[in-house]
């Protein structure tokens, strides 16, 4: 059944008409630079890695000009090969026609590792600079590729601000050296962002935060905070990512594209549910943000991009999806977070993935964290000695 499902999702057809890239909606970042709101994603899920070259090449042919990459996706070289082939075939005349987003992986956040990590990314992509470089996660915690949901790294730590700022200053240096046009973050919370903005200069501020956003997880309050700080929000998993890795799938999760309100709007418009999701991503909040989407079929690649060229949803339909901003009217938002990040948890989080997101364990210094860790260890010992332990 899985093989049949994959076959249905993979089909490249060069008779599919391309879209004029100039028709794609853009946003102006705080730096003044222009970013296409639609980013072609290169995260490979559990099966799509074998198709990433063809999918990226086809995306460029069809008109995508924003390519979203990351070291963690383990395919920067494949994406680079697709870019080179797009140049060879004349889909683009220069790599400068592309807006490339890349990311610093958690395992390379040590001060001495940042510059070599970017150099490796540039070589793999075959470019001299990237348009946007994001710090992928606030903490340097890593997981084994393809790991299960219960994977734990005993060396994982919470957010330690002094150490993050060492990483950030290295990213800033690379920007000032001309290897990065704009800098940003990914998966930051309000607390981690407040600490960053407090301690960086005006020309060192992030201009983008990439974060999970889809109709059943709209993150309105957090997004509006970032907007108030002139930070553009780009949403990943914009369609609810029905084919995400198994470690990020739990019985509590709901399917965005099966929501009754979203399905009703799709029927009204005569479109498929993914179209409603991506139209929502483009049109919400006065068209101030962007989205990341990936597909391995030419018709879907085109359809996804087309949603960034038009305003399909009426104001009434947007209200039904987003609410009207008044208490109790949140549209279909259900706080349905799909990426729990449980594989990044540190021991003191005690297995509660919500600690990764609720700012309850943020530390200014390593010593602050170690003091907390010592107190937690004493508490854990007392708890084990004084409470009933089920067998």
C-alpha positions in Angstrom: 0.0 0.0 0.0 2.9 2.4 0.8 4.5 1.7 -2.6 1.2 2.5 -4.3 0.8 5.7 -2.4 4.3 6.8 -3.3 3.7 6.0 -7.0 0.6 8.2 -7.0 2.6 11.1 -5.5 5.5 11.0 -8.0 4.9 12.2 -11.6 7.0 14.7 -13.5 5.4 16.0 -16.6 7.2 18.8 -18.6 4.0 19.5 -20.6 2.7 21.2 -17.4 2.7 24.9 -18.1 5.1 27.1 -16.1 4.1 30.1 -14.1 5.7 33.5 -14.6 7.9 34.0 -11.4 7.1 37.7 -11.4 3.4 36.9 -10.7 4.3 35.3 -7.4 3.5 37.5 -4.4 6.5 38.8 -2.5 7.1 40.4 0.9 9.6 43.1 1.8 11.8 42.0 4.7 12.9 44.5 7.4 16.3 44.7 5.6 14.5 46.0 2.5 15.2 42.8 0.5 12.4 41.1 -1.4 11.4 37.5 -0.6 9.0 35.4 -2.7 6.3 34.1 -0.2 6.2 30.6 -1.7 9.3 28.5 -0.8 9.8 25.1 -2.4 10.7 22.8 0.5 13.4 20.2 0.3 12.7 18.3 3.5 12.5 14.7 2.3 10.1 13.0 4.9 10.6 9.3 5.0 10.5 8.5 1.3 11.0 11.5 -1.0 14.8 11.8 -0.9 15.2 9.7 -4.0 13.0 12.3 -5.9 14.5 15.5 -4.6 16.7 16.2 -7.6 13.9 15.9 -10.1 11.4 17.7 -7.8 13.7 20.7 -7.3 14.6 20.9 -10.9 10.9 20.7 -11.9 10.0 23.3 -9.3 12.5 25.8 -10.8 11.2 25.0 -14.3 7.6 25.7 -13.3 8.5 29.0 -11.7 9.5 28.6 -8.1 12.3 31.0 -7.2 12.5 30.6 -3.4 14.2 27.3 -2.5 14.2 26.3 1.2 17.1 24.0 2.2 18.8 22.8 5.4 21.9 20.9 6.4 19.7 18.6 8.5 17.8 17.4 5.4 21.0 15.7 4.2 20.5 16.7 0.6 22.1 20.1 0.0 24.3 18.5 -2.6 21.3 17.1 -4.5 19.6 20.5 -4.4 22.8 22.1 -5.7 22.9 19.6 -8.6 19.3 20.5 -9.4 20.2 24.2 -9.4 23.2 23.5 -11.7 21.0 21.5 -14.1 18.4 24.3 -14.1 21.1 26.7 -15.2 22.3 24.2 -17.9 18.8 23.8 -19.3 18.1 27.5 -19.3 15.3 27.5 -16.7 17.2 30.3 -15.0 20.0 32.5 -16.5 21.7 33.1 -13.2 21.6 31.7 -9.7 20.9 35.2 -8.6 17.3 34.7 -9.9 16.8 32.3 -6.9 16.1 33.2 -3.3 17.9 30.5 -1.3 17.1 29.8 2.3 19.6 27.6 4.2 19.9 26.7 7.9 22.6 26.1 10.5 22.0 22.7 12.0 22.0 22.2 15.8 25.1 20.0 15.7 27.1 22.9 14.2 26.2 25.6 16.7 29.5 25.6 18.6 31.4 28.8 17.9 34.2 27.1 15.9 31.7 25.1 13.8 29.5 27.8 12.4 31.7 29.1 9.6 32.8 25.7 8.4 29.1 24.6 8.3 28.1 27.5 6.1 31.1 26.9 3.8 30.0 23.3 3.4 26.5 24.5 2.6 27.7 26.9 0.0 29.9 24.3 -1.7 27.1 21.8 -1.7 24.6 24.3 -3.2 27.2 25.6 -5.7 26.7 29.2 -4.7 28.8 32.0 -3.2 26.2 33.3 -0.8 22.7 32.5 0.4 19.9 35.0 0.6 18.7 33.9 4.1 20.5 31.8 6.7 18.4 30.6 9.6 19.5 29.2 12.9 17.5 26.0 12.7 16.7 25.5 16.5 17.5 27.6 19.5 19.4 24.8 21.3 22.3 22.6 20.0 20.4 19.3 20.6 20.7 16.7 17.9 19.0 13.4 17.2 20.0 10.4 15.2 18.7 10.6 11.6 15.6 8.5 11.2 15.3 8.0 14.9 12.1 6.9 16.7 9.8 9.1 18.7 11.2 7.9 22.0 14.8 8.8 21.1 16.6 10.8 23.8 20.0 12.4 23.7 21.5 12.4 27.2 23.6 15.4 26.3 20.6 17.6 25.4 20.3 20.9 27.1 17.7 23.7 27.3 18.1 27.1 25.8 21.2 28.8 27.3 21.4 32.4 26.1 25.1 33.1 26.5 25.9 30.1 24.3 23.3 30.9 21.7 24.6 34.5 21.4 28.1 33.1 20.6 26.5 31.2 17.7 24.5 34.2 16.6 27.6 36.5 16.6 29.3 34.0 14.3 26.3 34.1 11.9 26.5 37.9 12.0 30.2 37.8 11.1 29.4 35.7 8.1 26.7 38.1 7.0 29.1 41.0 7.3 31.6 39.0 5.2 29.0 38.9 2.4 28.3 35.2 2.5 24.8 35.7 3.8 22.4 38.4 2.6 19.9 38.2 5.5 19.8 36.3 8.8 16.9 34.8 10.7 15.8 32.1 13.1 13.6 29.0 13.0 11.5 27.5 15.8 12.1 30.4 18.2 9.7 31.1 21.0 8.7 34.5 22.3 11.1 34.1 25.2 14.1 33.1 23.2 13.4 35.9 20.7 13.0 38.5 23.4 16.4 37.6 24.8 18.0 37.7 21.4 16.6 41.1 20.5 17.6 42.5 23.8 21.2 41.7 23.2 21.9 42.3 19.5 22.5 45.5 17.6 20.1 46.9 15.1 22.0 45.5 12.1 22.2 42.1 13.8 18.5 41.4 14.2 16.8 38.5 12.6 14.4 39.4 9.7 12.6 36.1 9.5 11.4 33.4 11.8 10.4 30.1 10.3 7.8 28.2 12.4 5.1 25.6 12.2 1.9 27.2 10.9 -1.2 25.6 9.3 -4.9 26.1 9.6 -5.3 23.9 12.7 -2.2 25.5 14.3 -2.2 29.2 13.4 0.1 30.6 16.2 -1.7 34.0 15.9 -0.3 35.5 19.2 3.3 34.5 18.5 3.1 35.6 14.9 1.8 39.0 15.8 4.6 39.4 18.4 7.2 38.7 15.7 5.4 41.1 13.3 5.5 43.8 16.0 9.3 43.4 16.0 9.4 43.6 12.1 10.2 39.9 11.8 8.5 38.1 8.9 7.0 34.7 9.6 7.3 31.8 7.2 5.2 28.8 8.0 6.4 25.2 7.4 4.0 22.2 7.3 1.6 24.7 5.7 -0.8 21.9 4.6 -0.5 19.9 7.8 2.2 17.6 6.4 0.2 14.4 6.1 3.3 12.5 5.0 5.6 13.6 7.8 8.0 11.2 9.5 6.5 8.6 11.8 8.3 10.0 14.8 6.2 13.2 14.4 2.8 11.5 14.1 0.7 10.8 17.2 -2.9 9.8 17.7 -3.7 13.2 19.1 -3.0 14.9 15.8 -5.8 16.1 13.5 -5.7 16.3 9.7 -6.0 19.9 8.5 -7.3 18.8 5.2 -10.2 16.8 6.7 -11.5 19.8 8.8 -15.2 20.3 8.0 -15.0 24.1 7.6 -11.9 23.8 5.3 -13.6 21.1 3.2 -16.8 23.2 2.9 -14.7 26.2 1.6 -12.9 23.9 -0.8 -16.3 22.8 -2.2 -17.5 26.4 -2.5 -14.5 27.3 -4.5 -14.3 24.1 -6.5 -10.8 23.4 -5.4 -8.9 20.7 -3.4 -8.2 21.2 0.3 -4.4 21.9 -0.2 -5.4 24.9 -2.2 -7.4 26.3 0.7 -4.5 25.7 3.1 -2.0 27.5 0.9 -4.3 30.3 0.1 -4.9 30.8 3.8 -1.1 30.8 4.3 -0.7 33.6 1.7 -3.7 35.8 2.5 -3.8 35.8 6.3 -2.5 38.7 8.4 -2.7 41.1 5.4 -0.5 38.9 3.3 2.5 39.5 5.5 4.2 36.1 5.6 5.2 33.1 3.6 5.0 29.3 3.4 7.1 26.3 2.6 5.6 23.5 0.5 7.0 20.4 -1.2 5.6 18.1 -3.9 6.9 15.5 -6.3 4.2 15.8 -9.0 4.3 18.5 -11.6 0.7 19.3 -11.3 0.9 19.7 -7.6 4.1 21.7 -7.8 2.4 24.1 -10.1 -0.9 24.2 -8.1 1.0 25.0 -4.9 2.9 27.9 -6.5 -0.3 29.2 -8.2 -1.8 29.9 -4.8 0.9 32.6 -4.3 -0.3 34.4 -7.4 -3.9 35.2 -6.5 -6.3 36.0 -3.7 -8.7 33.0 -3.8 -10.3 33.3 -0.4 -13.0 35.9 0.3 -12.9 37.9 3.4 -15.8 35.8 4.8 -13.9 32.6 4.1 -10.8 34.0 5.8 -12.8 34.8 8.9 -14.3 31.3 8.9 -10.7 29.9 8.9 -9.0 32.5 11.1 -11.7 34.0 13.2 -12.3 37.7 13.5 -9.9 38.5 16.4 -12.6 38.7 19.0 -12.5 36.4 22.1 -13.9 33.0 21.4 -13.8 33.3 17.6 -10.6 31.7 16.6 -11.9 30.2 13.4 -10.7 26.6 13.1 -7.5 27.0 15.0 -7.2 24.0 17.3 -3.7 24.4 18.7 -2.8 21.2 16.9 0.9 21.3 17.0 2.4 18.6 14.8 6.1 19.0 15.6 6.5 18.3 19.3 10.3 18.2 19.2 10.3 15.5 21.8 13.6 14.1 20.4 15.3 17.3 21.5 14.2 17.2 25.2 16.8 17.4 28.0 16.5 15.4 31.2 14.9 18.1 33.3 12.0 18.4 30.9 10.9 15.1 32.3 9.5 13.9 28.9 7.0 16.8 28.6 7.4 18.1 25.0 5.5 21.3 25.9 8.6 22.5 27.9 10.3 23.0 24.6 7.8 25.6 23.6 6.4 27.2 26.8 9.5 29.2 27.9 9.5 27.6 31.3 13.2 26.5 31.2 15.2 29.3 29.6 18.6 30.2 31.1 20.9 33.2 30.8 24.1 31.3 31.5 25.5 27.8 31.7 26.0 28.2 35.4 22.3 29.2 35.8 21.4 25.9 34.1 23.8 23.8 36.2 22.4 25.3 39.4 18.9 24.4 38.2 20.1 20.9 37.2 21.6 20.3 40.6 18.4 21.3 42.3 16.4 19.2 40.0 18.6 16.2 40.7 18.0 16.6 44.4 14.3 16.9 43.8 14.3 13.8 41.5 16.1 11.8 44.2 13.6 12.9 46.9 10.7 12.1 44.6 12.0 8.6 43.9 12.6 7.9 47.5 9.4 9.3 48.9 6.7 8.5 46.3 5.2 5.2 45.1 7.0 3.8 42.1 4.8 1.6 39.9 6.4 -1.5 38.7 
